[in-house]
Amino acid sequence: MAPRDLTGDLFEPDAPAARARRPLADRMRPRTLDEVVGQDHLLGPGRVLRLAAERGELHSMILWGPPGSGKTTLAVLLARHAGVRFVAFSAVLSGVREIRQVIAEAEAERARRGRPTVLFVDEIHRFNRAQQDAFLPHVEQGTLVLVGATTENPSFEVNAALLSRCRVYVLNPLGEADLLVVLRRALADAERGLAALAPAVDEDALRLIARLAGGDARAALNILELAVTLAPLEAGRRRVTEAGVREAAQRRTLLYDKAGEEHYNLISALHKSLRDSDVDAALYWLARMLEAGEDPRYIARRLVRVAAEDVGTADPQALAQAVAARDAYEFLGSPEGELALAQAVVYLALAPKSNAVYLALDAAREDVRTRPAEPVPLHLRNAPTPLLHELGYGRGYQYAHDAPDARVDQEHLPEALRDRVYYRPTDRGFEAELARRLEAWRRWRAARRAGNAGPAAGAC
């Protein structure tokens, strides 16, 4: 798809007939920086992009924010203030040929008028490394002012060379109060909005739209436009109610990318809510992921991990519960099996917590990685052949079941690691009982080694 030169669109309003055919969300794009809502940290008095726009001093940038937060609109307004040519370019629909075309036209514009071209690249994270690199020399020379828009973390998706030449600005999702401003503006605007239809929109219905939109101005306006279109006439006016909004919204698409940052944000929120024993938050994040279409098997795997990592031996049943929930989901599928995941979430959230096993394994691994491979003590080695028996393999091994209380005093660690302690149980849940048992065993062994106990158990 060829890049679109939108310079004319920036300065010349549509004809009324053409404007009426455009979606409400497109018609209601802010025309000035003062109309932009929700981004005061960038556009408020004295803020960085406000100053850049007022001075006409544009620089290459990446606008990172969720859908409907105003990335495209902001790029258009910045170019308008600077009075420069603006070209929109889609990373989804365009390739290297279109890049070359844009660069050639930008060079001609600079030669003719001495001004750069603002190149707006929507979804810049979808460009591969070679495509991103193609912009580098032209950004450095000032031929292009690159404004990239992305919903993905640019640290992961934009190559370092290009990223180092751009400032990254984070756009916030719009709050409900911001969305209400946008919606009321559309209802009051007779030229671009819905005022000519004189709809009667209940305040509760308006607030419901703001909640359902999930911070996305485009989604909010789309819901409003459809709700007004579907609304029945009452006394000559279209009345929009909460029921009508729900009918128009149906099931909104949640912001989620199963391979991107939001995927990791949500699973992190679920895991940390479980670790912190916040059962209500954990259920919310579970529902959020399921509603967004996450694979329940992925969630089940994380629940098994939580059981081992964050509950551990404070409640050994936690691991059994998590594995059972995974098996139940495999047996039932969706949606019935999702209830088993919810049960496991509740159990894990309310279980006593301990990461003692996690820390113990980490400490043991550290010794394995940083020390020489210590030899296995001879008495612990297997002796399947006469030669190995003659070499002392297995000699002196004490068989615990032949000893009183199945306790024997023998060393199991390599000599260089003698008396090393890895597992340090907490006093929470069942782990407190394990701590008591461990301390009793350690006292018994210390007494044996001090010569204060009876004769050693016989070898076998």
N, C-alpha and C positions, 0 to 999 in steps of 0.2 A: 504494500500500500504506500502510495507516494506521501511524503510529508506535506502537511497543510500549512500554507502561509496564512496566518490569521491576523496579519497586521490590519487589514481593512476591518475585520470583525471587531477589533479592539476599539475603533474610533467611530464606526458607522453603525447605528442601531438597525435592527431588522425592520423590514416592512411589517405592518400589523398582521397581515395574513400569514406571513412566514413565521412570525413569532408565535402566533396562536397554535401552530402545529407542533411546536417544540414542547417537550415535557416540562412540567412546572419546575422541577429541580433545575433544569437548564435555564429557563426564563428568569428564575429568581437568583441567579448568581450575583454576588455583590458587584456593584459597579465602582465602588470606591473602597479604599482601605478602611474607612470608618464603618462601612457596612459589614466587614468581616467580624464574626463573633468567635469567642472561645480561644483566641490566640494572642491575648494581650501581652504574654511574655515575649512575643516577637514584634508585635505591632503597636503596643502602647507607646505613649509619648516617651521619646528618648530611647526606645528599644531599637535593637540592631537593624531589623528589616525596615522599620519605619524610617530610621535615619537614612538607610541606603536608598529607599524610594524617594524621600524628599530631596536628597542631594543628587539623584540620578546616577549614583555610583554603584552599579551592579557588579556582582562578583559571582563566580560559579558556586553552585550550592547543591546539596541534596536535601530535599524535603521529605522527611520520614514521618509518616503518620498513618493512622487507620483510614479505611474508606470513608469518604464524606466529611473529611476534616478540613478541606479547602486547599489542597495542594495545587491543583490546576488553576483554581481561581487566583491564588496568591501569585503564581508565576505570571499570569496574564496581567494582573494589576501592577506588578513590579515593572514589566516591560512597558506598560502604558505610561507610568510615571517617568520612565527614562526616555520615552519617545523613540524607541528602537523597534526594528523589525522583529516579529515574534513568529517562530515556526514550531508547530506541534508535531511530535514524532512519537510513534508507538513502538516500543521494543517488542511487542507481540507480533505486529503486522509488518514490520520493516526489517530490512537486512542491509548488507554491505553496500549494495548498489544505491539504495536510498541515502545511506550515510554520505557516500561520495557526492551525490546530487546536492545534499544540504550544504556540504562544505564548499562546493564550487559556487553555489549561490551566495553563501556568506562571504566568500572572498570577493566576489563581484560587488556586493553591497558595501563592503569596507573600502574597496578601491573607489567606488562611485561617491559615497557619502561620508566616508571616514568613520563609520560607526559599526559596532559589532552587531551580530545577530543573536538574539536570545533563542536558544534551542531548548525547548521543553521536551524532555524524554520521559514519557509516562512508563511506569513499570520498568525502570532502568535495571532492576535486579535480574530481569530476564535476558539481558544481553550477555553473551559469553565474553570471555576475557579478551579475545581478539577484537571483538566489536567495540568493547569499552576502550581498548588501547587506541583505536582509530581516532578518537576524539582528542587524545592527549596533546599533540603538537599544536592543534588549532585553539585549544583552550589556553595553552601557554603563550601563544602569539597574540591572543586577544581577539582573534577572528570570531570566536564563539564565546558567549557566556552560557555555560551549560547549567540548566536547571533540571535536575533529575528528580523524579517522584517515585517513592517506593513505600510499600506497606511492610517490607521486610527489613530486618536489621542490616544497615549498609556495611557494618563491620564484617559481616559474613558474606554479603552478596555483591559488593562492589569492590573491584580489585584495588589493592593498596596504592598503586601509582595514581589512579584517577581520584581516589578518596583523598589523597594528600593534597590535591589541587583544588579541592572543594571544601566549603564549610558545610557541616551537617546541622540542620535545624530540625528539631523534633516538634511536630504538631500534635496537639492533644486531641483525644476524642471529645466531642462537644458534650457538655453537661446538660442535664434536663432543662435548666434555666436558659441556657444558650439556645437549645432547640425550640423552646417555647417562643423566644424572640423571633427565630426564623419562621416558625409556623404562623405567628400573629402577623408578621410582616407580609407573608403571602396572602393571608385573608384580607388584609387592609389595602393591598395594592390593586388598583383597578386596571393599570396599564399592563403589568406582567403577571399579576397574581390571580386570585379568585374572587376579588371584591365584586366584579361585574355579575357574578352568579348569586351574590348575596346569600351564601350558605349560613345556616344557623348551626354552629358547632358548639356542643356542650363543653364546658370547661374541663370536666372529667375526661371527656373524649380526647381533648387536646393533650392533656397530661398523659393519657395512656399512649398516644402516639409518641410522645417524647420518651417514654420509658421503653417502648418496643423498638425504637429506632437504634438503640445501642450506641449512641454517640455519633451517629451517621446522619448528617443533614440531608443528604440525597435520599436516604431511605425514609426519613421523616416526611419529606415533601411528597415522595411517591405514594406513601400510605395516605396522606391527606388528600391528594388529588384523586386517588381511586375511591376513597371513602365518600368524597363529595359527589363523584360521578354516580356511585351506586345508591346514594341516599334517597329515600322516598320524599316526595313533596308533601309538606304539611302547611296548609294555608299559603300556598304559593312559594314556599321556601324549602330548600333542601336541608333537612335536619340530620346532622351527623351525631350519632350516639356512640357510647362505648361498644355496644354490640356491633354497630356498623364498622367501627374501626377494627375490631377483631376479625370481622368477615373480610375486610380489605387486606389486613395484614397477613391473615392465615398463619403460616409458620415462617417467621422471618429467618433469614440465613444468618447464623451466628458467625462472628469474625473468628475464623479458624483456618489454619493451614497445617495439615497433618505432617508436613515435612518441614515446616518453618518455625519461626520464633514463638508464635502463639501456642503451638503444640507444646513446646518445652516450658513456656510460662505456666500453662494450666496444669500440666502434670507436676510441676514443681510446687504449685500452690496446693494441690491435693496432698502430695507427700508431706509438705511442711505442716499442713493442717492436721494430718494424722499424727505426726511426731509431737505436735503441741497439744494433742488431746482435744482439739476443737471439733466435736462431732458434727455440728451444724454446718460449719464452713466446709468440712470434708465432703458432706453430702451435697452441698451446693456445687463444688468443683466437679464432683463425680457426675452430677446431673448435667452440668454445663458441657462436659466432654462428650457424654453420651448423646445429648441433643445435637451437638455439632457434628456428629458422625464419626467420632473416634472409634477405632476397633476395640471392642470390649476386651479382647484377648490381651491387648497391650496394657490396658488398665489392670487386668488380673495379674499380669507378670509384675507390675509395679507393687501391687498389694502383697504379693509373695515376698518381694524384696523388703518392703516395710516391715513385714512380720519378722524377718531374720535380722534386719539391720537395726531397727528402732525399738522393737519389743523384745526380741531375743528370749533369753531364759527367764526374764521377768514373768513371762506367761508363755510356756512352751506350747500351749494350745493355739496360740495365735497363728503359728505357721500351719498347723493342721486346718484351721479355719480358712486361711487364705487359699491353700491348695484345694480344699473342698469347694470353695466358691469358684475357683477356676474350673474344676471338674463339672460342677453343676451348670456353669454357663455352657461348657462344651456339650453337655447332655441336653439342655433345654433350648439354647440359642436365644435370640432376641425376640420379643422383649422380656419374656419370662425369666430368662437367666440373669438379667440385669439386677433383679431383686437379690439374687445371691451375692452379687458384688456389693450391693448396698449393705447387706447384712455383714459382710466382712469388713466394710469400711467402718460401720458402727462398732464392731468388736475391736478392731485395731485402734480406733480413736480412744476408746475407753479402757484399753488394756494398760497395765503398768508398763513403763518404758525403761529400757536399758540398752545401751550400745556396747556393753562390756564384751560380748563375743566379737563384735565388729572391731573394737580396739585391740582385743587379744590377737586376732588373726593378723591385723595390721602390724603389730609389734613383732610377731613371729616372722612375718614376711620380711620385715626390715632386717632381722638377723640373717635370714636366708640370703638376702640380696647383698648385704654388706660384709659378710664374714665368709671365710673359706668354707667349703663343703665339709663339715665336720664328720668324721667317721662314726658309723653306728657302733655303740659299745658291743664288745664281743658277746656278752651274755644275752643280748637281745637278737643276735643274728640267728638265722635259720641254718641248720646243719644237716642237709639232706644226703650228704655223701660222707663216707669214712674219712676222706682227706680233710674235709672241712671240720669234722668232729675232732680229728687229731690236732688241727690248727687252733682249737679252743673255741670254735663257734658254738654258742649256746651254753658254754660251761658256766655253772654257777647261777643259771636262771632259776628263779623261785616261782613256782606255780601258785598263783594267789588262792585258788580254790582248795588247796591243801592246808592253808593257814587259818588260824582262828580269825573269824570275822572277815575272811578273804582279804587280809591286809598283809603285805610284805614290804620289807624295807630294802629296796634296791634302786639304783639310779637308772633313769630312763632317758635323760638328756645326754648329749655328748659331754665329755669332761670339761671342755672349754666353756660350756653353757650351764654348768652345774648350778642349781638353785635359781635359775632364771625364772621370773614370774611374768606371765603374760595375761592370764585371766584374773581380773579384779572385779568380782561381782558387786553389784549395788545392794542396797537394803530395800529394794522395791519389789513387790509382788513375790512370786515364787523364787526369785533370785535371792531373796533374803534367806530362804531355807538352804539354797545351794551354798551361800556364803557360810552358813553355820556348818554344813557338812565339810566344806573345804577347810575351814579353820580347824575343825576337829581332827581331820586327817593330817594337817600340817603340824599340829601339836603332838600327835601320836608319833609322826616321823621324827620330829625334833627330839622327843624323849628317847626313842630308840637309839638315835645317833649319839645321844649323851650317855648311853649305857644304863638308862633308868628303867628299861622294859625287860621283859622276860626273854627267853631264847628265841633266836630267829626261826622263822618257818623253814621247814625242810625244802631242799631243792628237788626239782624233778626234771 
